[in-house]
Amino acid sequence: VIVTPPKSVDSSNLGGTAATHLERLGFSLLATDAPLLWKSLDRAQKQSWVNQLMTLATKCSATVNPNVKGGDSLDIRPYVKIKSIAGGSVRDCAYMSGIMFRKTVAHKRMAKELIHPRILLMSGGIEFTRSENRFASLEILLEQEDKYTEILVGKILKLQPDLVLVRRSVSR
């Protein structure tokens, strides 16, 4: 039996080879997953889209750091959400790290961006639940609801959250 030593890998060219492979993969993905866009672009525009896609993918893979020893999957797709908004251009593409919500604020004075927020997560709702088996006056029920809501809001305000996320409905 003759054993030949393995060929040494040229590590200086490995980065270039990987980049070329990723670029070809980007061209292939855009051609198959966005055929209408792909057909409408010239060669320079296609290259621009692929470059942007590779930049975003590189940032994403560098940012997401799953804890494999702790049971996380090595595949980063469950930890990443790709959102496309119609009408944008290649220059409008952006990578955003963190948790994003696409909701409007309740009124104009609310902050649109929070840095290091205190977040309160509520599994229920902020509402008074009435028992259906008992008869009661409407005035008494409204009074009980107001008092209960006042107590609950007081407890929430003591925690001084910047953001409250509620699973169910919120009483006005």
N, C-alpha and C positions, 0 to 999 in steps of 0.2 A: 504494500500500500504506500503510495506516494502522497504526502500531504503538502499542499502548496499554501503558502501564507496568503491571507486575504489581501486583495488590492486595497491600498490605502485610499481613503476618501479625501478628495481635495476640498478641505473645509472653506477655503477662500471663495470657491465657486458655488458652494452649497446655498448661500443666501440668494445668489442670482438665479440659480436653478429653481428654488422654491418660489421666488417672485414671478418667474416666467410661468411656472405651473399655475400659480394663483391667478395670474392675468388670463391665461387660457381658460381656466375654470370660470372666471368672471364673464368672459365673452360667451361661453357656452350657457351659463345660467341665464344671462339676460336674453339670449336668443331664444331659449326654450320657455322661460317664465314670463317674458314681456315681449311677445312677438310683434304686437302692434307698434310699440315704441321702437323696437329694434329695426323694423322695416322703414320707419320714418326718419331714421338718423343716417347721416353720412359717416365716413370713416373717422373723422376727427371727433365728432360728437359721441360716437360709440366708445372711442378711447377715453374721452372725458368721463363718461358714465362708469366705465370699468375702473378708472383711476379713483373716482370718488367711492365706488363700492369697496375697493380694496383698502382705501384709507379708513373707511368706517369699520370694516371687518377687522382690521389690524387693531384699531383702538378698542373695539369691543373685546377681542380675545385677550388683549393686554390688561383690561380693566376687570373682567369677570374672573374671580379666583375661587373656584369651588373647593370645598374641604373634602377631598376624596376619602381621607382617613376617617372623617366624621360621618361618612355615609352619603355625601353628595355625589351626584353623577359627574363623570368627567366630561360628558357632553354639555356644552354651555347653552344649547338651544332652549331648555326649560327656564333659564334664568334671564333670557333676553326677549324683549318684545320689539318687533319691527312694526312701525306704524307708517302707513303711506297716506298722505293727504293729497287729494286730487288737485291738479292745477299747478303743481310746483315744478321747479326746474332743477337741474343738477346742482346749481349753486345754492339751492334752498335745503339740500340734504345736510343733516347735522346728527352728531352723536351726543346723547345726553346721558350722563351717568346719574343714577339715583332712582327715585320713585317719582313718576310723573302722573298727574291727573289732568284730564281734559274736561274740566267743568268750569262753569262761569261762577264768579263770586256773587254772593247774595245782594250786596250793595257796593257802591263805588268806593267807600272808605276802607273796605277790606283789603288786606295786603295781597298782592298778586304773587309774591315770592317770599318764602320764609327760609332763613338760614338758621340751622340748628333749632328747629321748632320743638316745642313740647307737645306731643301728640297724645290725645286720649282716644282709645278705641273702645267702643261700647258694643257689646254683643246684642243688646236689645234696642229698644227705642226710647225716646224721650216723650212718653205719652202716658196718660192715665188709662188703665184697663178696668173697665166696668164689669161687674158680675151680672150676668144676664138672667139669673134665676130670682133676683130680688126686684121688688117694685120700690121705686124711690121718686121723689119729686125732682123735676128737672133742675130747679134752683139748687137743691142740695147736691146733686151730681156735679153741676158746674162749679160750685164752691169747693167740693172735694178735689176736682180736677185742678183748679187754680192753686189750691194749697199744696197738692202733691207735686205739681210742676214747679212751684216756687221752692220747695224743699230740694228737689232734684237739681234744679239750676244752681241753688246755693252750694250744694256739694260739688258740682262741677267747677264753679267759680273758685272754690277754695283750692283746687288743684292747679289753677292758673294755666290751663292749656292754651297753646297758640292755635291748635287745630283739633276739632272734635270730629271723629268719623263714627257714624252711627249705622248699624246694620239695618234697622227698621225705620219706621217713620218718626218724625219729630212734630210734636204738637206746637201749634202757633199760639 
